[in-house]
Amino acid sequence: MGSSSVVKIAIGATLYVMLSAIVVLGRLMPLQGDGMGWPGPDLLFCLSCAWVLRRPDLLPVWLIAMTALLADFLLQRPPGLGAALTVIATEYLRRRVYPGPGIPFAGEMALFASLISVYYFAQWLIQAIFMIPQPTLAASLSVMPISVLAYPLVVILVGLCFGIRRPHEANRT
Amino acid sequence: MTPDRDPVRQMYRPLRRILVAALVLSLCLVFVLWRIDGPRVERLRAAVIDAVLPQITWVTQPLTATIEMARSFRTYQQLYRQNQDLRRELQQMKAWREAALQLEQQNAQLLDLSNLQLDPKLTFVTGVVLADSGSPFRQSVLLNVGARDGIRDGWAAMDGIGVVGRISGVGRDSARVILLTDTNSVIPVTIQPSSQRALINGDNSPAPFIDFLESAELVRPGDRVVTSGDGGVFPPDLLVGQIIQGRDGRLRVSPAADYGRLEFLRVLRFGGPEQVEGPGALIAPHMPLIPDIDELLAQEQGVTDGQ
């Protein structure tokens, strides 16, 4: 924990913010199409989870909170709700993974799948309790399977292109 | 790598836990604040979007243009067939144009004869579509005109042909248009040949459905739908689309506006219908109830002077 790690954190944070910006911009592009098709994967959540499971030390929690809050604002979602749930989810993952050697990839997939279901269900439930007009539960949960399918791709991208791997994997290779 | 044994980290762990809890709480607070005082937080949202989006258009604009070009390239494959279709359509249009010109002349004559005053023409501001809503469940677009150009909440937005939606949320340099297909969009319309009043209500499908229709048997698929101007939100007689019958048997509106390619939108300036206030001077002249005290004094003075 010296000055070199501060530089590392800064680089990691910049990378995370840039990737998140690309994801959000991609969703905001005025392409329209018919716009009514299958909803795309929630790449921002995939990215945050993959990152926290690999290098929790490079991604401070306030950065996740700020990015998610900004995404909430830009993507016309209830501000703060998605951000709070993302922070809770990533904190859970952080606590789960940090002291240990990490978990095998199959276990990680299962963990991610259950986490994202809980994430969307909680979001739907809270919006229902606060009586916010929203799509049906089935429609909200339809984001889940495609996000789970997209998760390995995000992991590969983050691992190969940006070198965000678990410390012991990085040491081995 | 055993960061847990690090004594400094051990010491900071409870502190970190408290900070994270505070962070989550403050985010929840933002959410609750939004729920309680929506307009204020929505204004904040408009300000955030206003600050962020104009900066990113230099990234998104070329990308969007490239993808749109690739898309239109795909249509070259059907060029010949499309050409034939267009030619046929053009023939029909020429016939219609002739009919329309004749009708226009007739209309002008009749208007002249009856000395009828129609609504003044609406002026408009044209904006470029900057961004999408970013969610499959919310149908809205963002324009590059805002409060600086005099845009106000509730004004109608059209593409060249039909109504696209209404302004909801205005920043300084940007404004959001809620499309007719959004679940929050409800507008009052008239269905043309039968003059039935109804509401059209978006439900995230490409064709919004018709609600509060009095006698559905008078309405046929293919009827024209125009705005009715009820409630004073939209100007009347803007084309919305055509009636179609959905797969679920429900009457729906197929919008005349091309939702696949929203690039430029016109925002119509509309101050709402003029209100008639008071009875006017026709019934009785306006009389002051209390006589003017100075006038009375002057009169009295005149009387005493005369004596």
Boltz contact constraints between the chains, C-beta under 6 A:
constraints:
  - contact:
      token1: [A, 25]
      token2: [B, 60]
      max_distance: 6.0
  - contact:
      token1: [A, 27]
      token2: [B, 134]
      max_distance: 6.0
  - contact:
      token1: [A, 28]
      token2: [B, 131]
      max_distance: 6.0
  - contact:
      token1: [A, 28]
      token2: [B, 132]
      max_distance: 6.0
  - contact:
      token1: [A, 28]
      token2: [B, 134]
      max_distance: 6.0
  - contact:
      token1: [A, 29]
      token2: [B, 60]
      max_distance: 6.0
  - contact:
      token1: [A, 29]
      token2: [B, 64]
      max_distance: 6.0
  - contact:
      token1: [A, 30]
      token2: [B, 64]
      max_distance: 6.0
  - contact:
      token1: [A, 30]
      token2: [B, 129]
      max_distance: 6.0
  - contact:
      token1: [A, 30]
      token2: [B, 131]
      max_distance: 6.0
  - contact:
      token1: [A, 30]
      token2: [B, 132]
      max_distance: 6.0
  - contact:
      token1: [A, 32]
      token2: [B, 260]
      max_distance: 6.0
  - contact:
      token1: [A, 32]
      token2: [B, 262]
      max_distance: 6.0
  - contact:
      token1: [A, 34]
      token2: [B, 206]
      max_distance: 6.0
  - contact:
      token1: [A, 36]
      token2: [B, 206]
      max_distance: 6.0
  - contact:
      token1: [A, 39]
      token2: [B, 136]
      max_distance: 6.0
  - contact:
      token1: [A, 61]
      token2: [B, 20]
      max_distance: 6.0
  - contact:
      token1: [A, 65]
      token2: [B, 23]
      max_distance: 6.0
  - contact:
      token1: [A, 73]
      token2: [B, 45]
      max_distance: 6.0
  - contact:
      token1: [A, 73]
      token2: [B, 48]
      max_distance: 6.0
  - contact:
      token1: [A, 75]
      token2: [B, 134]
      max_distance: 6.0
  - contact:
      token1: [A, 75]
      token2: [B, 135]
      max_distance: 6.0
  - contact:
      token1: [A, 76]
      token2: [B, 133]
      max_distance: 6.0
  - contact:
      token1: [A, 76]
      token2: [B, 138]
      max_distance: 6.0
  - contact:
      token1: [A, 78]
      token2: [B, 31]
      max_distance: 6.0
  - contact:
      token1: [A, 79]
      token2: [B, 30]
      max_distance: 6.0
  - contact:
      token1: [A, 79]
      token2: [B, 34]
      max_distance: 6.0
  - contact:
      token1: [A, 80]
      token2: [B, 27]
      max_distance: 6.0
  - contact:
      token1: [A, 80]
      token2: [B, 30]
      max_distance: 6.0
  - contact:
      token1: [A, 80]
      token2: [B, 31]
      max_distance: 6.0
  - contact:
      token1: [A, 81]
      token2: [B, 31]
      max_distance: 6.0
  - contact:
      token1: [A, 83]
      token2: [B, 27]
      max_distance: 6.0
  - contact:
      token1: [A, 84]
      token2: [B, 24]
      max_distance: 6.0
  - contact:
      token1: [A, 84]
      token2: [B, 27]
      max_distance: 6.0
  - contact:
      token1: [A, 84]
      token2: [B, 28]
      max_distance: 6.0
  - contact:
      token1: [A, 87]
      token2: [B, 24]
      max_distance: 6.0
  - contact:
      token1: [A, 91]
      token2: [B, 20]
      max_distance: 6.0
  - contact:
      token1: [A, 99]
      token2: [B, 4]
      max_distance: 6.0
  - contact:
      token1: [A, 130]
      token2: [B, 35]
      max_distance: 6.0
  - contact:
      token1: [A, 135]
      token2: [B, 137]
      max_distance: 6.0
  - contact:
      token1: [A, 167]
      token2: [B, 1]
      max_distance: 6.0
